[in-house]
């Protein structure tokens, strides 16, 4: 790992586990506030004590180094504690959003071979509902809220003989529709958290507003920035615009990271409430998780009288690769320069570097690149070249001054409210209906980054009794709400292209209302 200056006196370069910054700050500033949620406020000393407490509870339930722990919950103190507690004993935590269906959570549980499932039910009726489906043991702690622990799976696959330094497992489906667990290393979390904190000037005086879900890599990045800089994190189980506006109004937060949709909704809310967003204590505004529309960027910067920073990254790169350096002449399409220590190539179909100004696929080499997909070596081999380059599938070009401009995303992925929606997964759920022959899912672009999921469905020949309502009921138990199609269209047949495959480009044009 590259050598960089310490952050506020914490020598992060000397650390090798993602939980260690908490304990360093517990020694350096034990009474500084670290975590806040609706029911709890923890100092760094209490934070470290809670991690050790929760780790002991997990070990009591038979958790060993290398075991996978599935954490089902929302953004709360207990979720963060369990995440670091698993790392503390060298188990591998995988956080999943409690708003997933029981079927989806079951698939994720099987994908990682979880030895234990932990439910953090405070402020999450959804997590409590999942916990009610199986025998659980309560592990209560007034200091940090406690958890419900499912029955340990004693028959789960044993941990690797020599455990990899896995700090987090983030679920992604890619183009297969089947969940994959990207293994992110301690070294990667420390590198990217430290590098991002340094680039954006985070300090112990900052107070972060934690809307990105901890089940998403952006939420993990925010957490790492906080603990590496000794800052404070307000955890938000579910976004409430009134609370965000109040936190801005009373100057209790200084750092906001949101998907573009949240900024768009906040502007509308502020206008309806006649709330002046420029009266704030905000030092840093960051957009991520979806493409940022240039018009929205201008609106946010005008409302806040602050710059809105933007960047580019992916789950498999933990996640940020570039950050925008704004100036009066910054191109609207730019996502900034590659971070120090991150190597970026833009290549053609033969894997050769393109000429300046030409478009090509982005390849990345970074200490933060994932270690691979858990127990899916074939899928890992598809995206890792020469053992070091992660091939993103996204298209970009270099601008004359070295900044990176994104010209296209991975062909299939849809970004909705900051969450990744993979068409293959939605299609698989639709196709499970016995009356469906095939389906195709595409996106309808939106200026705020909140793309619409549009599904086209072909039914069995002669089928006339099945309609849209029946198909929607079929999807309720199979897909989380954000994955379900906003528009579902039944066609007599799906268009077929010259190669014999479903012609998705024609469907995209139909979804966008473009003449075909």
C-alpha positions as CSV (number, residue, x, y, z in Angstrom):
1,X,0.0,0.0,0.0
2,X,1.3,3.5,-0.8
3,X,2.6,5.6,2.0
4,X,0.5,8.6,2.8
5,X,0.4,11.1,5.6
6,X,-1.6,10.2,8.7
7,X,-5.2,11.5,9.1
8,X,-5.5,13.7,12.2
9,X,-2.7,11.9,13.9
10,X,-3.9,8.3,13.3
11,X,-1.2,6.4,11.3
12,X,-3.6,4.7,9.0
13,X,-0.8,3.3,6.9
14,X,0.3,1.1,9.8
15,X,-3.1,-0.6,10.1
16,X,-4.0,-3.9,8.5
17,X,-7.6,-4.4,9.7
18,X,-10.6,-2.2,8.9
19,X,-11.8,-2.1,12.5
20,X,-8.5,-0.9,14.0
21,X,-9.1,2.9,13.4
22,X,-12.0,2.7,15.9
23,X,-9.6,1.5,18.6
24,X,-7.0,4.0,17.7
25,X,-9.5,6.9,18.1
26,X,-10.7,5.2,21.4
27,X,-7.2,5.9,22.7
28,X,-6.7,9.3,21.1
29,X,-10.1,10.9,21.6
30,X,-12.2,8.5,23.8
31,X,-15.0,11.0,24.5
32,X,-15.4,12.2,21.0
33,X,-18.8,11.2,19.5
34,X,-18.5,8.5,16.9
35,X,-22.0,7.1,16.1
36,X,-25.5,8.5,16.4
37,X,-28.8,6.9,15.5
38,X,-32.4,7.6,16.8
39,X,-31.8,5.7,20.0
40,X,-28.1,5.7,20.7
41,X,-25.0,8.0,20.9
42,X,-21.7,6.3,21.2
43,X,-18.3,7.8,21.8
44,X,-15.2,6.2,20.3
45,X,-14.4,4.5,23.6
46,X,-18.0,3.1,23.7
47,X,-17.8,2.2,20.0
48,X,-14.7,0.1,20.6
49,X,-16.1,-1.6,23.7
50,X,-19.3,-2.4,21.8
51,X,-17.3,-4.1,19.0
52,X,-15.5,-6.2,21.5
53,X,-18.8,-7.1,23.3
54,X,-20.6,-8.1,20.0
55,X,-17.5,-10.1,18.9
56,X,-17.6,-12.1,22.1
57,X,-21.4,-12.8,21.5
58,X,-20.7,-14.0,18.0
59,X,-18.0,-16.3,19.2
60,X,-20.4,-17.6,21.8
61,X,-22.6,-18.7,18.9
62,X,-19.8,-20.6,17.4
63,X,-18.4,-18.1,14.8
64,X,-14.9,-18.9,13.7
65,X,-12.3,-17.0,11.6
66,X,-13.4,-17.3,7.9
67,X,-17.1,-17.9,8.7
68,X,-19.5,-15.8,6.8
69,X,-22.0,-13.7,8.8
70,X,-25.1,-12.3,7.1
71,X,-26.3,-9.1,8.7
72,X,-29.9,-8.2,7.9
73,X,-30.9,-4.6,8.9
74,X,-31.0,-0.9,8.2
75,X,-28.5,1.9,8.9
76,X,-28.3,1.7,12.7
77,X,-25.6,1.6,15.4
78,X,-26.2,-2.1,15.9
79,X,-25.6,-2.8,12.1
80,X,-22.2,-1.0,12.2
81,X,-21.2,-2.7,15.5
82,X,-22.0,-6.2,14.0
83,X,-20.1,-5.4,10.9
84,X,-16.9,-4.5,12.7
85,X,-17.4,-7.2,15.3
86,X,-17.4,-9.9,12.6
87,X,-14.2,-8.4,11.2
88,X,-12.7,-8.3,14.7
89,X,-12.7,-12.1,14.9
90,X,-11.7,-12.5,11.2
91,X,-15.2,-13.6,10.2
92,X,-16.5,-12.2,6.9
93,X,-19.5,-9.9,7.2
94,X,-22.1,-9.5,4.4
95,X,-24.8,-6.8,5.1
96,X,-28.0,-7.1,3.2
97,X,-30.9,-4.6,3.1
98,X,-33.8,-5.7,5.3
99,X,-36.1,-4.5,2.6
100,X,-35.2,-7.5,0.4
101,X,-37.8,-10.3,0.3
102,X,-37.3,-13.5,2.3
103,X,-36.6,-15.3,-0.9
104,X,-33.8,-12.9,-1.9
105,X,-32.3,-13.1,1.6
106,X,-32.4,-16.8,1.5
107,X,-30.5,-16.8,-1.8
108,X,-27.9,-14.5,-0.4
109,X,-27.5,-16.6,2.7
110,X,-26.9,-19.7,0.5
111,X,-24.6,-17.8,-1.8
112,X,-22.1,-17.1,0.9
113,X,-22.8,-20.2,3.0
114,X,-23.5,-18.1,6.1
115,X,-22.8,-19.8,9.4
116,X,-24.9,-17.2,11.2
117,X,-27.6,-14.7,10.3
118,X,-27.9,-11.6,12.5
119,X,-30.9,-9.3,12.5
120,X,-30.6,-5.7,13.7
121,X,-34.3,-5.0,14.2
122,X,-34.2,-1.5,15.8
123,X,-36.0,0.9,13.5
124,X,-36.6,-1.9,11.0
125,X,-39.9,-3.7,10.9
126,X,-38.6,-5.5,7.8
127,X,-35.7,-7.0,9.7
128,X,-38.0,-8.0,12.6
129,X,-40.3,-9.6,10.1
130,X,-37.4,-11.7,8.7
131,X,-36.3,-12.7,12.2
132,X,-39.8,-13.9,13.0
133,X,-39.4,-16.6,10.3
134,X,-36.8,-18.6,12.2
135,X,-35.7,-19.4,15.8
136,X,-33.6,-16.6,17.2
137,X,-31.7,-15.8,20.3
138,X,-31.8,-12.3,21.7
139,X,-28.5,-10.6,22.5
140,X,-29.5,-7.4,24.1
141,X,-27.2,-4.5,25.0
142,X,-28.5,-1.2,26.3
143,X,-25.3,0.5,25.0
144,X,-25.7,-0.3,21.3
145,X,-29.1,-1.9,20.9
146,X,-28.4,-5.6,20.6
147,X,-29.4,-8.1,18.0
148,X,-31.4,-11.2,17.2
149,X,-29.2,-14.1,16.2
150,X,-30.5,-17.0,14.1
151,X,-29.7,-20.6,14.7
152,X,-26.1,-21.4,13.7
153,X,-25.7,-23.5,10.7
154,X,-23.2,-26.1,12.0
155,X,-23.1,-27.8,8.6
156,X,-22.1,-24.7,6.7
157,X,-19.0,-25.0,4.5
158,X,-15.9,-24.7,6.6
159,X,-13.7,-21.6,6.5
160,X,-10.8,-21.6,4.1
161,X,-7.6,-23.3,5.5
162,X,-5.8,-19.9,5.1
163,X,-8.5,-17.2,5.4
164,X,-8.2,-14.3,3.0
165,X,-8.2,-10.9,4.6
166,X,-11.8,-10.3,3.7
167,X,-13.4,-7.2,5.4
168,X,-16.8,-7.1,3.6
169,X,-18.8,-9.1,1.1
170,X,-21.1,-7.0,-1.1
171,X,-23.7,-8.6,-3.3
172,X,-23.9,-8.0,-7.0
173,X,-25.7,-9.9,-9.7
174,X,-23.9,-8.6,-12.9
175,X,-25.3,-10.0,-16.2
176,X,-26.1,-13.5,-14.9
177,X,-29.0,-12.6,-12.7
178,X,-27.5,-14.8,-9.9
179,X,-26.1,-13.1,-6.8
180,X,-22.3,-12.9,-6.5
181,X,-20.6,-11.8,-3.4
182,X,-17.7,-9.5,-4.1
183,X,-15.0,-10.0,-1.5
184,X,-13.4,-6.7,-0.4
185,X,-10.2,-6.8,1.5
186,X,-9.2,-4.9,4.7
187,X,-6.4,-3.4,2.7
188,X,-8.8,-2.1,0.1
189,X,-11.2,-0.6,2.6
190,X,-8.4,1.1,4.4
191,X,-6.8,2.4,1.2
192,X,-9.9,3.8,-0.3
193,X,-11.4,5.2,2.9
194,X,-8.1,6.9,3.7
195,X,-7.5,8.2,0.1
196,X,-11.1,9.5,-0.2
197,X,-10.9,11.2,3.2
198,X,-7.6,12.9,2.4
199,X,-8.8,14.0,-1.1
200,X,-12.0,15.5,0.3
201,X,-10.3,16.9,3.4
202,X,-12.3,15.0,6.0
203,X,-11.3,15.8,9.6
204,X,-12.3,14.8,13.2
205,X,-14.5,18.0,13.2
206,X,-16.8,16.6,10.5
207,X,-20.3,15.3,11.1
208,X,-21.4,12.9,8.3
209,X,-25.1,12.3,7.4
210,X,-25.3,8.6,6.7
211,X,-28.0,8.0,4.1
212,X,-26.2,5.5,1.8
213,X,-27.3,2.0,3.0
214,X,-24.6,-0.1,4.7
215,X,-25.6,-2.9,2.4
216,X,-24.2,-0.8,-0.5
217,X,-20.5,-0.2,-0.9
218,X,-21.0,3.5,-0.8
219,X,-22.3,3.2,2.7
220,X,-19.2,1.2,3.7
221,X,-17.0,3.8,2.1
222,X,-18.6,6.6,4.2
223,X,-18.2,4.5,7.3
224,X,-14.5,4.0,6.6
225,X,-14.0,7.7,5.9
226,X,-15.6,8.5,9.3
227,X,-13.5,6.1,11.4
228,X,-10.3,7.0,9.6
229,X,-10.7,10.7,10.2
230,X,-12.2,10.4,13.7
231,X,-15.4,12.1,12.6
232,X,-19.0,11.6,13.6
233,X,-21.6,9.6,11.7
234,X,-25.4,10.1,12.0
235,X,-27.0,6.9,10.8
236,X,-30.3,7.2,9.1
237,X,-32.4,3.9,8.9
238,X,-34.6,5.4,6.2
239,X,-34.4,8.7,4.5
240,X,-36.7,11.4,6.0
241,X,-36.4,14.7,4.2
242,X,-37.7,16.6,7.2
243,X,-34.9,15.2,9.4
244,X,-32.2,15.9,6.7
245,X,-33.6,19.5,6.4
246,X,-33.6,19.9,10.1
247,X,-30.0,18.7,10.4
248,X,-29.0,21.2,7.7
249,X,-30.9,24.0,9.4
250,X,-29.4,23.5,12.8
251,X,-25.8,23.1,11.4
252,X,-25.4,19.7,13.1
253,X,-23.9,18.1,10.0
254,X,-21.1,19.1,7.7
255,X,-20.8,16.3,5.2
256,X,-23.5,14.9,3.0
257,X,-23.1,11.9,0.5
258,X,-26.3,11.1,-1.4
259,X,-27.5,9.6,-4.7
260,X,-28.7,12.3,-7.1
261,X,-32.3,11.4,-6.5
262,X,-32.0,12.4,-2.9
263,X,-30.7,15.8,-3.9
264,X,-33.5,16.2,-6.3
265,X,-36.1,15.3,-3.7
266,X,-34.5,17.6,-1.1
267,X,-34.6,20.6,-3.5
268,X,-38.4,20.0,-4.1
269,X,-38.9,19.6,-0.3
270,X,-37.0,22.8,0.4
271,X,-39.1,24.7,-2.2
272,X,-42.4,23.4,-0.8
273,X,-41.3,24.4,2.8
274,X,-39.8,27.7,1.7
275,X,-36.5,26.5,3.4
276,X,-33.3,28.3,2.4
277,X,-30.7,25.6,1.9
278,X,-27.9,28.2,1.6
279,X,-28.1,28.8,5.4
280,X,-26.1,25.7,6.4
281,X,-23.0,24.4,8.0
282,X,-22.2,22.1,5.1
283,X,-18.5,21.8,4.2
284,X,-18.8,19.0,1.6
285,X,-21.5,17.8,-0.7
286,X,-20.9,14.6,-2.6
287,X,-23.0,12.8,-5.2
288,X,-22.5,9.1,-6.0
289,X,-24.2,5.9,-6.8
290,X,-25.7,7.1,-10.1
291,X,-24.9,9.4,-13.0
292,X,-25.2,13.1,-12.0
293,X,-27.2,15.2,-14.4
294,X,-25.3,18.5,-15.0
295,X,-28.5,20.5,-14.6
296,X,-29.2,18.9,-11.2
297,X,-25.6,19.7,-10.2
298,X,-26.1,23.4,-11.0
299,X,-29.4,23.4,-9.1
300,X,-27.8,21.9,-6.0
301,X,-24.8,24.1,-6.1
302,X,-27.0,27.2,-6.4
303,X,-29.3,26.1,-3.6
304,X,-26.5,25.3,-1.2
305,X,-24.0,27.9,-2.4
306,X,-21.5,25.1,-2.3
307,X,-19.7,22.9,-4.8
308,X,-21.2,19.4,-5.4
309,X,-18.4,16.9,-5.8
310,X,-18.9,13.9,-8.1
311,X,-16.9,10.8,-8.9
312,X,-16.9,7.4,-10.5
313,X,-16.5,3.9,-9.0
314,X,-17.9,0.4,-8.7
315,X,-18.6,-2.2,-6.0
316,X,-15.6,-4.2,-7.2
317,X,-13.3,-1.3,-6.7
318,X,-14.4,-0.4,-3.2
319,X,-15.9,1.8,-4.8
320,X,-14.4,5.2,-5.8
321,X,-11.8,5.5,-8.6
322,X,-11.9,9.1,-9.5
323,X,-13.0,12.3,-7.9
324,X,-14.1,15.5,-9.6
325,X,-11.9,18.5,-9.1
326,X,-14.2,21.4,-9.8
327,X,-13.2,24.7,-11.2
328,X,-14.9,27.3,-13.3
329,X,-13.9,25.4,-16.5
330,X,-14.6,21.9,-15.3
331,X,-16.3,19.9,-18.1
332,X,-19.8,18.8,-17.3
333,X,-19.1,15.2,-18.4
334,X,-16.0,14.9,-16.3
335,X,-15.8,12.6,-13.2
336,X,-12.4,13.9,-12.3
337,X,-8.9,12.5,-12.1
338,X,-7.9,9.0,-11.0
339,X,-6.9,8.8,-7.3
340,X,-3.3,8.6,-6.3
341,X,-2.4,4.9,-6.2
342,X,-5.2,3.9,-8.7
343,X,-4.1,3.0,-12.2
344,X,-6.7,3.4,-15.0
345,X,-6.5,2.2,-18.6
346,X,-9.0,2.9,-21.4
347,X,-8.7,0.1,-23.9
348,X,-10.3,-1.2,-27.1
349,X,-11.9,-4.6,-27.8
350,X,-8.4,-6.1,-28.2
351,X,-7.3,-4.8,-24.8
352,X,-5.0,-2.2,-26.3
353,X,-4.8,1.4,-25.0
354,X,-6.9,3.8,-27.1
355,X,-5.6,7.0,-28.5
356,X,-6.2,10.2,-26.5
357,X,-9.8,11.3,-26.9
358,X,-11.0,8.0,-28.1
359,X,-13.6,5.9,-26.2
360,X,-12.9,2.5,-24.7
361,X,-13.5,0.2,-21.7
362,X,-12.2,1.3,-18.4
363,X,-9.7,-1.1,-16.7
364,X,-8.5,-0.5,-13.1
365,X,-5.6,-1.6,-11.0
366,X,-5.8,-0.6,-7.4
367,X,-5.1,-1.8,-3.9
368,X,-8.9,-1.5,-3.4
369,X,-9.9,-3.9,-6.1
370,X,-11.9,-6.8,-4.9
371,X,-10.3,-10.1,-4.1
372,X,-12.8,-12.0,-6.3
373,X,-16.3,-13.3,-6.2
374,X,-16.8,-15.8,-3.3
375,X,-16.5,-19.4,-4.6
376,X,-17.1,-18.3,-8.2
377,X,-13.7,-18.5,-9.9
378,X,-15.2,-18.6,-13.4
379,X,-17.1,-15.3,-12.8
380,X,-14.0,-13.8,-11.3
381,X,-11.9,-14.8,-14.3
382,X,-14.3,-13.0,-16.6
383,X,-13.5,-9.6,-15.1
384,X,-9.9,-9.9,-13.9
385,X,-7.1,-9.7,-16.5
386,X,-3.5,-10.6,-15.8
387,X,-4.4,-11.1,-12.2
388,X,-4.5,-7.4,-11.5
389,X,-6.8,-5.4,-13.9
390,X,-10.5,-5.2,-13.2
391,X,-12.4,-4.8,-16.4
392,X,-15.4,-2.6,-15.7
393,X,-17.5,-3.0,-18.8
394,X,-18.0,0.8,-18.7
395,X,-16.9,3.1,-21.5
396,X,-14.9,6.3,-21.0
397,X,-12.4,8.6,-22.6
398,X,-9.7,10.9,-21.4
399,X,-10.2,14.6,-21.6
400,X,-7.2,16.7,-22.7
401,X,-6.2,17.6,-19.2
402,X,-6.2,14.0,-18.0
403,X,-9.7,14.0,-16.4
404,X,-11.9,11.0,-17.2
405,X,-15.3,11.4,-18.9
406,X,-17.8,8.5,-18.7
407,X,-19.5,7.9,-22.0
408,X,-21.5,4.8,-21.2
409,X,-22.2,2.4,-18.3
410,X,-22.3,-1.4,-18.3
411,X,-24.8,-2.4,-20.9
412,X,-27.4,-3.9,-18.7
413,X,-27.3,-2.4,-15.2
414,X,-30.1,0.0,-14.1
415,X,-29.6,2.4,-11.3
416,X,-32.7,3.2,-9.3
417,X,-32.6,5.4,-6.2
418,X,-28.9,4.6,-5.8
419,X,-29.5,0.8,-5.9
420,X,-28.2,-1.4,-8.7
421,X,-30.9,-3.3,-10.5
422,X,-29.7,-6.1,-12.8
423,X,-32.2,-6.9,-15.7
424,X,-31.2,-10.6,-15.7
425,X,-32.4,-11.0,-12.1
426,X,-35.7,-9.2,-12.8
427,X,-36.2,-11.3,-15.9
428,X,-35.5,-14.5,-14.0
429,X,-38.2,-13.6,-11.5
430,X,-40.7,-12.8,-14.3
431,X,-39.9,-15.9,-16.2
432,X,-40.6,-18.0,-13.2
433,X,-44.3,-17.5,-13.8
434,X,-45.6,-20.6,-15.7
435,X,-47.5,-18.5,-18.3
436,X,-44.4,-16.4,-19.3
437,X,-42.4,-17.5,-22.3
438,X,-39.7,-14.8,-22.0
439,X,-39.2,-11.3,-20.8
440,X,-36.8,-8.4,-21.4
441,X,-36.0,-5.6,-18.9
442,X,-34.6,-2.2,-19.9
443,X,-34.4,1.2,-18.4
444,X,-36.1,4.5,-19.1
445,X,-33.6,7.3,-18.5
446,X,-34.4,10.0,-16.0
447,X,-32.6,13.3,-15.5
448,X,-32.3,12.9,-11.7
449,X,-30.4,9.5,-12.0
450,X,-33.5,7.6,-10.8
451,X,-34.0,5.3,-13.8
452,X,-37.3,3.5,-14.4
453,X,-37.4,-0.3,-14.7
454,X,-39.5,-1.3,-17.7
455,X,-40.3,-4.9,-18.4
456,X,-41.6,-6.4,-21.7
457,X,-43.2,-9.8,-21.4
458,X,-44.3,-12.5,-23.9
459,X,-46.9,-14.9,-22.6
460,X,-47.6,-18.5,-23.8
461,X,-49.5,-18.9,-27.0
462,X,-53.2,-18.5,-26.5
463,X,-52.8,-17.2,-22.9
464,X,-55.5,-14.6,-22.3
465,X,-56.3,-14.9,-18.6
466,X,-53.0,-13.6,-17.2
467,X,-52.6,-9.8,-17.0
468,X,-50.3,-7.2,-15.6
469,X,-51.9,-7.4,-12.1
470,X,-51.3,-11.1,-11.9
471,X,-47.6,-10.7,-12.9
472,X,-47.1,-7.9,-10.3
473,X,-48.5,-10.1,-7.6
474,X,-46.1,-12.8,-8.7
475,X,-43.2,-10.5,-8.2
476,X,-44.0,-9.2,-4.7
477,X,-42.4,-12.2,-3.0
478,X,-39.5,-12.5,-5.4
479,X,-38.1,-8.9,-5.7
480,X,-37.5,-6.0,-3.5
481,X,-39.7,-3.0,-4.3
482,X,-37.0,-1.0,-6.0
483,X,-36.4,-3.9,-8.4
484,X,-40.0,-4.3,-9.5
485,X,-40.9,-2.9,-12.9
486,X,-42.4,0.6,-12.9
487,X,-43.9,-0.3,-16.2
488,X,-44.8,-3.8,-17.3
489,X,-45.9,-4.3,-20.9
490,X,-47.3,-7.5,-22.3
491,X,-46.4,-8.1,-26.0
492,X,-47.5,-10.7,-28.5
493,X,-43.9,-11.4,-29.1
494,X,-40.6,-9.7,-28.3
495,X,-38.6,-8.2,-31.1
496,X,-35.7,-10.3,-32.4
497,X,-32.5,-8.9,-33.8
498,X,-30.3,-10.1,-36.6
499,X,-28.3,-12.4,-34.2
500,X,-31.5,-14.2,-33.0
501,X,-31.5,-12.6,-29.6
502,X,-34.1,-10.3,-28.1
503,X,-33.5,-6.9,-29.6
504,X,-33.1,-4.8,-26.5
505,X,-32.1,-1.7,-28.3
506,X,-35.5,-1.5,-29.9
507,X,-37.1,-2.1,-26.5
508,X,-35.0,0.8,-25.1
509,X,-36.3,3.0,-27.8
510,X,-39.9,1.9,-27.1
511,X,-39.4,2.6,-23.4
512,X,-38.0,6.1,-24.1
513,X,-40.8,6.8,-26.6
514,X,-38.3,7.1,-29.4
515,X,-39.6,6.2,-32.9
516,X,-38.3,2.8,-34.0
